[in-house]
């Protein structure tokens, strides 16, 4: 027997902390379709968790770099005042 792929859609209302424009929702839908078309929900979930974890590490690195720049700028400005 040939396996059948079910192409089901589910329409649900989800509540978020902010309102999204129609354009933002269309872009999100296009992204999800492009990235995950034909994949099982479990695979999509796994890929999203990995991407979120990578993003969190990138953001932490960015925040640490900004903090280092702020501290360095403060130290340099204090050194200039002392001279």
C-alpha positions as CSV (number, residue, x, y, z in Angstrom):
1,X,0.0,0.0,0.0
2,X,1.1,3.5,-0.7
3,X,1.4,5.8,2.2
4,X,-0.8,8.8,2.2
5,X,0.2,12.2,3.4
6,X,-2.6,14.1,4.9
7,X,-2.6,17.8,4.2
8,X,-4.8,19.1,7.0
9,X,-5.2,22.7,8.2
10,X,-6.4,23.8,11.5
11,X,-7.8,27.3,12.1
12,X,-7.4,28.5,15.7
13,X,-7.5,31.8,17.5
14,X,-4.4,32.4,19.5
15,X,-4.0,35.3,22.0
16,X,-0.7,37.2,22.1
17,X,0.7,40.1,24.1
18,X,0.6,42.4,21.2
19,X,-1.4,43.0,18.0
20,X,0.1,42.0,14.7
21,X,-0.5,43.6,11.3
22,X,-1.9,41.6,8.4
23,X,1.5,42.0,6.7
24,X,3.4,40.6,9.8
25,X,1.1,37.6,9.9
26,X,1.5,37.0,6.2
27,X,5.3,37.2,6.5
28,X,5.2,34.8,9.5
29,X,3.0,32.4,7.5
30,X,5.3,32.5,4.5
31,X,8.3,31.9,6.7
32,X,6.7,28.9,8.4
33,X,5.5,27.4,5.1
34,X,9.0,27.8,3.6
35,X,10.9,26.4,6.5
36,X,8.6,23.6,7.6
37,X,6.5,22.5,4.7
38,X,6.1,18.7,4.7
39,X,7.6,18.2,8.1
40,X,6.1,16.4,11.1
41,X,5.0,18.6,14.0
42,X,7.6,16.9,16.3
43,X,10.4,17.7,13.9
44,X,9.2,21.3,13.6
45,X,9.1,21.6,17.4
46,X,12.6,20.2,17.7
47,X,14.0,22.6,15.1
48,X,12.3,25.6,16.7
49,X,13.7,24.7,20.1
50,X,17.2,24.4,18.7
51,X,16.8,27.8,16.9
52,X,15.4,29.5,20.0
53,X,18.3,28.1,22.1
54,X,20.9,29.4,19.5
55,X,19.1,32.8,19.4
56,X,19.2,33.0,23.2
57,X,23.0,32.3,23.2
58,X,23.5,34.8,20.5
59,X,21.5,37.4,22.4
60,X,23.4,36.7,25.6
61,X,26.7,37.2,23.7
62,X,25.4,40.4,22.2
63,X,24.3,41.7,25.7
64,X,27.7,40.8,27.1
65,X,29.5,42.6,24.3
66,X,27.3,45.7,24.8
67,X,28.0,45.6,28.6
68,X,31.8,45.4,27.9
69,X,31.6,48.4,25.5
70,X,29.7,50.4,28.1
71,X,32.2,49.6,30.9
72,X,35.2,50.3,28.6
73,X,33.7,53.6,27.5
74,X,33.1,54.6,31.1
75,X,36.6,53.7,32.1
76,X,38.1,55.6,29.2
77,X,36.0,58.7,29.9
78,X,37.1,58.6,33.6
79,X,40.7,58.2,32.6
80,X,40.5,61.2,30.3
81,X,39.0,63.3,33.1
82,X,41.8,62.3,35.4
83,X,44.5,63.4,33.0
